Amino acid sequence: MNRRDFTWGAAALGVGIAATGGLGRAETLRDTGVTTVSDGSLSLSRAFLLPNGIPDTASNAARAAIAASDRLTVSCNVTALHRPEGVVIFDAGAGPNFMASAGRLSETLPQAGIALADVTDIVFTHAHPDHIWGVIDAFDDLLFPGARYHIGEAEWDYWRSDTAMASAGSERQNFFIGARNRFDAIEARTRLFKPNAEVLSGIEAVGAAGHTPGHTAFVVHGAVPTMIVGDAIANDPVSFEAPGTAWGADHDPQMGAQTRTRLLDRLASETMRFVGFHLPAGGLGRVERQGRAYRYVAEG
């Protein structure tokens, strides 16, 4: 990537270089086998993410906190599921070629006690750079050469589509080129799935389109079910206090808002634990109803 590609790529996701901290720390939900490991952090442009301004339905405290800066610094939380046969991770982080503040997974997984060779499967929520570019290292070699890869068929088809690439505009071409490069590297070991499929034993794919056309959430079933929501629920507090807000990072903001509300309703109704890729405190928590809106309750 040249400097222009880097700058636009950051703007397209609303990201930029941000300071990172606590990269060695892993957050764990007790009795679930689920851990989140930091891939670093991003700094999100408020003007890009909230093109219509801060929603009136957000609380005064939330509005004041958001208005305090024109950028929002967020975590990147990669979820690891510990199973007897090995470790499944959800998304692979940004890798070394996206931005300096992210792409730390090769460091933080071992710090969390997970050897790269322990990873048997990688399940993708979607193919944005901060979620899939990390499958290869700085030498374009697979970081997890023994792993199998799983991605939604609609997501795969979108990034492979010449029509979609052409309609995305010249500035976004780098995202397509980057996704296709990673797809080429993993294709021989990749399995495609549709919504509602059992991706792996006990892991249910939940259609969550909007952020991207094939964005998928996943429910890890067991004694304590946990949903990995990817970027469908991406901000605390706006995603919870004003879930109908059009989110600038979404491919289809209206569909993204509908998906977000549907997932929040399910999480609150079923009191299900969940992980958000860009939420604070490792992204692990629950959703509680708060009047006609919701509230994020972090727990590790």
GUDO-718560 format. One line per field, with one value per residue (C-alpha): residue number from 1; residue in one letter; y, x, z. Coordinates in Angstrom, 2 decimals. Example, Ala and Ser with C-alpha at 12.3 -4.5 7.8 and 13.67 -1.06 7.14 Angstrom:
seq = [1, 2];
type = [A, S];
y = [-4.50, -1.06];
x = [12.30, 13.67];
z = [7.80, 7.14];
This chain:
seq = [1, 2, 3, 4, 5, 6, 7, 8, 9, 10, 11, 12, 13, 14, 15, 16, 17, 18, 19, 20, 21, 22, 23, 24, 25, 26, 27, 28, 29, 30, 31, 32, 33, 34, 35, 36, 37, 38, 39, 40, 41, 42, 43, 44, 45, 46, 47, 48, 49, 50, 51, 52, 53, 54, 55, 56, 57, 58, 59, 60, 61, 62, 63, 64, 65, 66, 67, 68, 69, 70, 71, 72, 73, 74, 75, 76, 77, 78, 79, 80, 81, 82, 83, 84, 85, 86, 87, 88, 89, 90, 91, 92, 93, 94, 95, 96, 97, 98, 99, 100, 101, 102, 103, 104, 105, 106, 107, 108, 109, 110, 111, 112, 113, 114, 115, 116, 117, 118, 119, 120, 121, 122, 123, 124, 125, 126, 127, 128, 129, 130, 131, 132, 133, 134, 135, 136, 137, 138, 139, 140, 141, 142, 143, 144, 145, 146, 147, 148, 149, 150, 151, 152, 153, 154, 155, 156, 157, 158, 159, 160, 161, 162, 163, 164, 165, 166, 167, 168, 169, 170, 171, 172, 173, 174, 175, 176, 177, 178, 179, 180, 181, 182, 183, 184, 185, 186, 187, 188, 189, 190, 191, 192, 193, 194, 195, 196, 197, 198, 199, 200, 201, 202, 203, 204, 205, 206, 207, 208, 209, 210, 211, 212, 213, 214, 215, 216, 217, 218, 219, 220, 221, 222, 223, 224, 225, 226, 227, 228, 229, 230, 231, 232, 233, 234, 235, 236, 237, 238, 239, 240, 241, 242, 243, 244, 245, 246, 247, 248, 249, 250, 251, 252, 253, 254, 255, 256, 257, 258, 259, 260, 261, 262, 263, 264, 265, 266, 267, 268, 269, 270, 271, 272, 273, 274, 275, 276, 277, 278, 279, 280, 281, 282, 283, 284, 285, 286, 287, 288, 289, 290, 291, 292, 293, 294, 295, 296, 297, 298, 299, 300];
type = [M, N, R, R, D, F, T, W, G, A, A, A, L, G, V, G, I, A, A, T, G, G, L, G, R, A, E, T, L, R, D, T, G, V, T, T, V, S, D, G, S, L, S, L, S, R, A, F, L, L, P, N, G, I, P, D, T, A, S, N, A, A, R, A, A, I, A, A, S, D, R, L, T, V, S, C, N, V, T, A, L, H, R, P, E, G, V, V, I, F, D, A, G, A, G, P, N, F, M, A, S, A, G, R, L, S, E, T, L, P, Q, A, G, I, A, L, A, D, V, T, D, I, V, F, T, H, A, H, P, D, H, I, W, G, V, I, D, A, F, D, D, L, L, F, P, G, A, R, Y, H, I, G, E, A, E, W, D, Y, W, R, S, D, T, A, M, A, S, A, G, S, E, R, Q, N, F, F, I, G, A, R, N, R, F, D, A, I, E, A, R, T, R, L, F, K, P, N, A, E, V, L, S, G, I, E, A, V, G, A, A, G, H, T, P, G, H, T, A, F, V, V, H, G, A, V, P, T, M, I, V, G, D, A, I, A, N, D, P, V, S, F, E, A, P, G, T, A, W, G, A, D, H, D, P, Q, M, G, A, Q, T, R, T, R, L, L, D, R, L, A, S, E, T, M, R, F, V, G, F, H, L, P, A, G, G, L, G, R, V, E, R, Q, G, R, A, Y, R, Y, V, A, E, G];
y = [0.00, 3.48, 6.44, 7.46, 3.92, 3.86, 7.22, 6.40, 2.90, 4.37, 6.93, 4.34, 2.46, 5.67, 4.58, 6.02, 5.36, 5.21, 4.35, 0.77, -0.55, -3.74, -5.86, -8.84, -9.00, -11.57, -11.24, -14.44, -15.34, -17.90, -21.36, -20.70, -21.45, -18.03, -15.59, -12.34, -11.30, -7.79, -7.12, -3.51, -0.52, 1.91, 5.56, 6.15, 9.42, 10.65, 12.56, 9.43, 7.08, 9.48, 11.36, 12.63, 13.81, 12.49, 10.99, 12.88, 9.60, 9.14, 10.15, 13.52, 11.80, 9.81, 12.88, 14.84, 12.02, 11.59, 15.33, 15.71, 14.52, 14.20, 10.69, 7.59, 5.17, 1.54, -1.89, -4.76, -7.94, -11.30, -14.09, -17.45, -20.53, -23.25, -26.78, -30.19, -30.52, -27.03, -23.36, -21.68, -17.96, -15.61, -13.23, -12.93, -9.27, -6.73, -8.20, -6.11, -4.24, -2.23, 0.21, 0.52, 0.49, -2.93, -6.31, -7.52, -10.98, -12.88, -11.30, -11.35, -14.89, -16.41, -13.90, -15.28, -18.83, -19.71, -20.95, -20.17, -23.93, -24.44, -22.64, -25.29, -23.10, -19.43, -18.28, -14.87, -12.41, -10.45, -9.49, -5.92, -5.39, -5.40, -8.81, -10.81, -9.23, -10.94, -14.40, -13.64, -12.25, -9.59, -12.10, -13.09, -16.48, -17.93, -17.07, -20.15, -22.69, -25.62, -23.94, -24.37, -21.25, -20.58, -17.61, -16.86, -17.59, -14.17, -12.42, -14.42, -13.73, -9.99, -9.45, -11.70, -9.79, -7.59, -5.71, -4.93, -3.85, -1.54, 0.04, 0.62, 3.48, 3.87, 4.77, 1.44, -0.74, -1.48, -3.20, -5.52, -6.16, -6.92, -9.26, -11.12, -11.51, -13.15, -15.27, -16.57, -17.49, -19.48, -20.73, -24.31, -24.61, -22.58, -23.77, -21.51, -21.57, -19.99, -18.38, -20.85, -23.43, -25.22, -23.94, -26.24, -28.44, -26.19, -23.00, -21.52, -18.93, -16.04, -13.79, -10.23, -8.39, -4.63, -3.80, -5.83, -7.83, -11.15, -10.11, -12.99, -13.33, -16.65, -18.33, -20.68, -23.09, -24.81, -24.45, -20.69, -19.64, -16.76, -14.72, -13.24, -10.19, -8.84, -5.26, -5.51, -3.86, -1.65, 1.26, 1.82, 3.70, 4.69, 1.14, 0.47, 3.78, 4.58, 1.30, 2.74, 5.27, 5.09, 3.99, 5.43, 2.35, 0.11, -0.91, -0.56, 1.69, 0.99, -2.77, -2.44, -0.65, -3.32, -6.09, -4.33, -3.93, -7.56, -8.86, -6.58, -7.76, -11.39, -10.83, -9.00, -11.44, -14.52, -12.85, -14.22, -13.29, -11.81, -10.42, -7.22, -6.79, -3.05, -2.79, -1.82, -4.03, -6.92, -6.70, -9.34, -8.67, -8.74, -6.50, -5.11, -3.30, 0.36, 1.74, 1.48, 1.15, -1.02, -0.90, -2.67, -4.43, -5.47, -8.62, -10.53];
x = [0.00, 1.25, 0.60, -2.51, -3.92, -3.22, -4.87, -7.96, -8.21, -8.20, -10.85, -13.09, -13.37, -13.05, -9.73, -6.31, -3.29, -4.05, -2.06, -2.41, -2.27, -2.74, -2.05, -0.95, -4.18, -6.82, -10.40, -12.31, -15.94, -15.95, -17.39, -17.61, -14.17, -14.33, -11.41, -10.79, -7.31, -6.38, -5.25, -4.50, -6.78, -8.19, -9.20, -12.57, -13.63, -16.83, -17.86, -17.48, -19.23, -22.07, -22.71, -26.05, -24.57, -24.90, -28.39, -30.89, -31.98, -28.56, -28.33, -26.90, -23.87, -23.28, -23.70, -21.22, -18.66, -18.91, -18.81, -15.63, -13.47, -13.73, -12.27, -13.32, -10.59, -11.76, -10.36, -10.02, -11.07, -10.38, -12.41, -10.81, -12.87, -10.97, -12.02, -10.47, -9.17, -7.68, -8.60, -11.10, -10.62, -13.22, -11.51, -7.76, -7.05, -5.40, -1.96, 1.18, 0.17, -2.91, -1.91, 0.64, -1.82, -3.30, -2.10, -0.71, -2.29, 0.95, 2.23, -0.88, -2.09, 1.12, 0.94, -2.54, -1.20, -2.36, 0.33, -0.29, -0.11, -3.00, -5.42, -7.32, -10.04, -10.61, -14.21, -14.76, -17.54, -16.60, -13.68, -12.78, -9.02, -9.05, -10.75, -9.06, -5.78, -4.08, -4.20, -0.83, 2.38, 4.76, 6.21, 2.77, 3.02, 0.05, 0.24, -1.85, -0.75, -2.46, -5.83, -9.06, -10.99, -14.74, -16.53, -20.07, -20.79, -22.40, -19.34, -16.95, -19.00, -19.21, -15.45, -14.87, -17.43, -15.96, -19.27, -19.12, -15.51, -16.24, -19.24, -17.31, -15.32, -11.60, -10.84, -12.16, -10.36, -7.62, -10.10, -11.13, -7.55, -6.57, -9.52, -8.89, -5.22, -6.14, -8.82, -6.23, -3.93, -6.57, -8.91, -7.64, -8.44, -11.68, -15.23, -18.17, -21.43, -24.88, -26.81, -28.26, -25.60, -23.61, -20.17, -18.42, -19.89, -21.92, -21.26, -24.34, -24.07, -26.53, -27.18, -26.17, -25.89, -25.61, -22.09, -21.09, -23.39, -22.39, -21.59, -22.28, -22.64, -22.14, -23.68, -21.41, -23.87, -23.23, -24.06, -23.55, -24.34, -22.24, -22.79, -19.89, -21.42, -18.44, -19.12, -22.92, -22.83, -19.77, -20.02, -20.76, -23.01, -24.52, -25.20, -27.14, -28.82, -29.71, -29.55, -31.52, -28.78, -27.30, -23.68, -21.30, -19.04, -21.93, -22.24, -26.02, -26.74, -30.48, -29.98, -27.21, -29.56, -32.23, -29.70, -28.31, -31.77, -32.65, -29.47, -29.81, -33.37, -32.29, -29.35, -31.52, -34.44, -32.25, -29.81, -27.08, -23.47, -21.78, -18.56, -18.27, -15.13, -14.86, -16.43, -14.45, -13.12, -12.34, -15.79, -17.30, -20.61, -24.39, -27.19, -29.88, -33.03, -33.14, -36.59, -36.95, -33.20, -30.43, -27.37, -24.01, -22.84, -19.19, -18.05, -14.82];
z = [0.00, -0.78, 1.49, -0.46, -0.23, 3.50, 4.08, 2.08, 3.48, 6.96, 6.02, 4.42, 7.67, 9.65, 11.05, 11.69, 13.83, 17.54, 20.61, 21.79, 25.30, 27.26, 24.20, 26.23, 28.21, 27.36, 28.56, 29.29, 29.86, 32.63, 31.85, 28.11, 26.70, 25.01, 25.23, 23.39, 22.35, 21.24, 17.69, 18.61, 18.15, 15.61, 15.75, 14.12, 12.52, 14.17, 11.05, 8.93, 11.35, 12.17, 8.90, 10.23, 13.50, 17.04, 17.39, 19.54, 21.13, 22.75, 26.39, 27.34, 28.84, 25.66, 23.48, 25.57, 25.51, 21.75, 21.07, 23.12, 20.22, 16.45, 16.67, 18.58, 19.66, 19.71, 20.41, 17.96, 19.76, 18.14, 19.73, 20.53, 21.34, 23.19, 22.23, 23.01, 19.45, 19.31, 19.10, 16.77, 16.21, 14.80, 12.35, 11.86, 12.54, 10.28, 9.77, 9.18, 6.03, 7.01, 9.75, 12.51, 15.40, 14.57, 13.34, 16.67, 16.76, 16.14, 19.37, 21.51, 20.85, 22.32, 25.19, 25.90, 25.91, 22.38, 20.00, 16.32, 15.68, 18.14, 15.79, 13.84, 12.30, 11.46, 11.03, 9.42, 10.18, 7.04, 4.82, 5.77, 6.21, 10.01, 10.00, 7.24, 6.18, 9.13, 7.53, 5.92, 7.40, 6.11, 3.62, 2.27, 3.95, 5.82, 9.52, 10.35, 7.70, 9.38, 9.85, 7.92, 6.94, 6.94, 5.38, 4.25, 0.61, 0.08, 1.53, -0.63, -3.75, -3.02, -2.78, -5.80, -7.91, -10.65, -10.79, -7.06, -7.34, -10.26, -8.53, -5.31, -6.81, -7.37, -3.74, -2.44, -4.97, -2.44, -0.13, -2.95, -4.02, -0.43, 0.14, -3.11, -2.28, 1.03, -0.61, -3.09, -0.20, 1.71, -1.04, -1.06, 2.65, 2.69, 3.20, 2.31, 4.25, 4.23, 7.14, 9.65, 8.81, 11.50, 10.54, 13.01, 15.68, 17.99, 15.99, 14.26, 11.48, 11.91, 8.92, 9.85, 6.53, 6.42, 7.50, 4.44, 2.12, 3.65, 7.22, 9.62, 13.38, 15.14, 18.16, 20.06, 21.64, 24.93, 28.60, 28.25, 24.63, 23.32, 20.17, 18.21, 16.50, 14.55, 13.45, 13.52, 16.97, 16.84, 19.27, 22.92, 23.57, 20.17, 18.95, 22.16, 22.96, 19.34, 17.39, 14.46, 13.73, 10.22, 10.68, 8.11, 8.05, 6.93, 3.30, 3.68, 6.70, 6.73, 6.64, 9.19, 11.60, 11.12, 11.76, 14.82, 16.35, 15.64, 17.25, 20.28, 20.78, 20.68, 23.00, 25.54, 25.28, 25.69, 28.15, 25.91, 26.36, 23.32, 21.89, 19.84, 17.75, 18.43, 21.89, 25.03, 27.83, 25.51, 23.91, 26.22, 27.85, 27.87, 26.64, 28.93, 27.88, 28.85, 28.05, 24.29, 23.85, 25.27, 27.50, 27.19, 30.35, 30.04, 31.81, 31.63];
